[in-house]
Amino acid sequence: MVELGIDQLMGPFHHLIEGKRLGLIAPYPMTDSRLVPIIDRLRLDPETRLVRLFGPEHGVLNAAKEGEHVAFATDAHSGLPAVSLYGDVKAPSLDMMADLDVLVIDLQDIGTRYYTNPSTLYYALQAAQQASVHAVVLDRPNPLGGIQREGHLLDPAYQSFVGMLPVPIRHGLTFGEQARLIQGLHFPKVRLDVVPVKGWSRDMLFPDTGLPFVSPSPNTTHFDMTLLYPGTCLFEGTNVSVGRGTTHPFEWIGAPWSDGHQLADVFNARALPGVAARPVYFTPSRSLYTGELVSGVQIHVLDPRRVHALKTGVALIEAFQFLYPDAFRIGSEDDHSRRLFFDLLAGGTGLREAIQSGQTAQYFSDEKGIMEHFSEQIDPYLLYR
């Protein structure tokens, strides 16, 4: 079975934290391979002193809704101060770092550029460099593996908290490899150690690791959801529900004005590898179309190694556009940046323009060359072969 970075930290890499005052960026779902929260592993370690907790999106308790600002608090279980990095501040301040020797960062990424934990990592490494605090990043497997990559690279003009790094949408990097990339491109003076995963190879999808799947955020429910997320999350930039407020977020996709039977027929006619759609009906308890009956589809994963998630999501967007040209729309401008949220997710205007002009075949044709160049760029930062 694969051993996580936290398992390694409490073993052969323990010297990195012995006798140190620690800050920890991790919510309670970050556990060791035996499901013990890292907060407890470090809190009960007699050779270190855990001083302060920091929480990413959803907070240390992992209980806040997506996009909900989390207030500073005292964690009732540990008795430690819990500082929110998803609210008024995105990075620890110099005052918050002044009494720390080491900032330990243990966050699960799910292999997609939209996911916000790598953005929290970016700001954490920036803060560690500014405060001259040693950053120790505990690695975890990329649940989507480390070989397949999808989409185009981020346009720097569309950098945001849902797209911070110059990587493709499905990037094939572990969290620790992203830390090395951030150091190399942005914060070369930060003192960084990445504690690697033991026994993981790039061809492993999450079920191959032998580890239990622990949901790292409220809507990250299981492996199939993470596999579809690089494609279905794009619907967050449209007027279609992604199933938030249901038991199958990012798998159930629909709207009150759509017909799931029609959608399933049009989508399945594309015969995309590894997936199939069936009609579903659902009533979201929150988010878009709260309390309304929605008709749509559930995307089922039939063969995870054949799935191209971005092509899957785009094909479903094209089905909505084809069937409901008067009702379907790609969403509104972001309130602060005046950029379409869809474009922030896509990392630029190219994908939206390709969809609207019927040129997605060219978009995906360009993907091969982009990935070859990207693979060369990130090779120095890879930890696993």
Secondary structure by P-SEA (a helix, b strand, c coil): ccccaaaaaacccccccccccccccccccccccccccaaaaaaacccccccbbbbcccccccccccccccccccccccccbbbbcccccccccccccccccbbbbbbbbcccccccaaaaaaaaaaaaaaacbbbbbbbbccccccccccccccccccccccccccccccccccaaaaaaaaaaccccccccccccccccccccccccccccccccccccccaaaaaacccccccccccccccccccccccccccccccaaaaaaaaaaaccccbbbbbbbbbbcccccccbbbbbbbbbbccccccaaaaaaaaaaaaaaaacccccccccccccccccaaaaaaccaaaaaaaaaccaaaaaaaaaaaaaaaaaaaccccccc
